[in-house]
């Protein structure tokens, strides 16, 4: 790991310190976790859905599926 400095507003640092105290973790650990979740999160590899075909009806008619036998 490498050391770095970050400038935070007083209220940001206070909130971060409270969150660290509540979670029993260090401020640095929370910052690293936030960076991994927000900045380094993996991008989706394609459509993320249950259905990958063309829709048969518009979303406003979604209940019409119950009309078909």
Contact map, one row per residue, 1 for C-alpha under 8 A:
111000000000000000000000000000000000000000000000000000000000000000000
111100000000000000000000000000000000000000000000000000000000000000000
111110000000000000000000000000000000000000000000000000000000000000000
011111000000000000000000000000000000000000000000000000000000000000000
001111100000000000000000000000000000000000000000000000000000000000000
000111110000000000000000000000000000000000000000000000000000000000000
000011111000000000000000000000000000000000000000000000000000000000000
000001111101100000000000000000000000000000000000000000000000000000000
000000111111100000000000000000000000000000000000000000000000000000000
000000011111110000000000000000000000000000000000000000000000000000000
000000001111111000000000000000000000000000000000000000000000000000000
000000011111111100000000000000000000000000000000000000000000000000000
000000011111111110000000000000000000000000000000000000000000000000000
000000000111111111000000000000000000000000000000000000000000000000000
000000000011111111100000000000000000000000000000000000000000000000000
000000000001111111110000001001000000000000000000000000000000000000000
000000000000111111111000001000000000000000000000000000000000000000000
000000000000011111111100000000000000000000000000000000000000000000000
000000000000001111111110000000000000000000000000000000000000000000000
000000000000000111111111111001000000000000000000000000000000000000000
000000000000000011111111110000000000000000000000000000000000000000000
000000000000000001111111100000000000000000000000000000000000000000000
000000000000000000111111100000000000000000000000000000000000000000000
000000000000000000011111110000000000000000000000000000000000000000000
000000000000000000011111111011000000000000000000000000000000000000000
000000000000000000011001111111000000000000000000000000000000000000000
000000000000000110010000111111100000000000000000000000000000000000000
000000000000000000000000011111110000000000000000000000000000000000000
000000000000000000000000111111111000000000000000000000000000000000000
000000000000000100010000111111111100000000000000000000000000000000000
000000000000000000000000001111111110000000000000000000000000000000000
000000000000000000000000000111111111000000000000000000000000000000000
000000000000000000000000000011111111100000000000000000000000000000000
000000000000000000000000000001111111111000000000000000000000000000000
000000000000000000000000000000111111111100000000000000000000000000000
000000000000000000000000000000011111111110000000000000000000000000000
000000000000000000000000000000001111111110000000000000000000000000000
000000000000000000000000000000000111111110000000000000000000000000000
000000000000000000000000000000000111111110000000000000000000000000000
000000000000000000000000000000000011111111000000000000000000000000000
000000000000000000000000000000000001111111100000000000000000000000000
000000000000000000000000000000000000000111110000000000000000000000000
000000000000000000000000000000000000000011111000000000000000000000000
000000000000000000000000000000000000000001111111000000000000000000000
000000000000000000000000000000000000000000111110000000000000000000000
000000000000000000000000000000000000000000011111000000000000000000000
000000000000000000000000000000000000000000011111100100000000000000000
000000000000000000000000000000000000000000010111110000000000000000000
000000000000000000000000000000000000000000000011111100000000000000000
000000000000000000000000000000000000000000000001111100000000000000000
000000000000000000000000000000000000000000000000111110000000000000000
000000000000000000000000000000000000000000000010111111000000000000000
000000000000000000000000000000000000000000000000001111100000000000000
000000000000000000000000000000000000000000000000000111110000000000000
000000000000000000000000000000000000000000000000000011111100000000000
000000000000000000000000000000000000000000000000000001111100000000000
000000000000000000000000000000000000000000000000000000111110110000000
000000000000000000000000000000000000000000000000000000111111110000000
000000000000000000000000000000000000000000000000000000001111110000000
000000000000000000000000000000000000000000000000000000000111110000000
000000000000000000000000000000000000000000000000000000001111111110000
000000000000000000000000000000000000000000000000000000001111111110000
000000000000000000000000000000000000000000000000000000000000111111100
000000000000000000000000000000000000000000000000000000000000111111110
000000000000000000000000000000000000000000000000000000000000111111110
000000000000000000000000000000000000000000000000000000000000001111111
000000000000000000000000000000000000000000000000000000000000001111111
000000000000000000000000000000000000000000000000000000000000000111111
000000000000000000000000000000000000000000000000000000000000000001111
